[in-house]
Amino acid sequence: MLHNSHCQHANIQYLHQAAPEYLRPPNSPDLNPVDCKIQGCLQDRVYQKCVSDVDELKHRLVEVWSDFRQTIIDEAVDEWRK
């Protein structure tokens, strides 16, 4: 797990330098609680494997998003409504 955490940190650091316009801070006013929950789930799944470059990151994001079940989104919305 430490290895994945290190990869995640290195990738985020690289993206801040290479493409800062694509990263929003987690406390962005543009994100609501549902966005934060889904972003967290997406991030956890993307970084289950170490990502070596931006192209691989893009591929992993698309792959993970396409495998997302609607129930994950529904649960996030239900939690927010409470």
Buried (B, 14 or more C-beta within 10 A) or exposed (E): EEEBEEBBEEBBEBBEEEEEEEEEEEEEEEBEEBBBBBBEBBBEBBBEEEBEEBEBBEEBBEEBEEEEEEEBBEBBEEEEEE
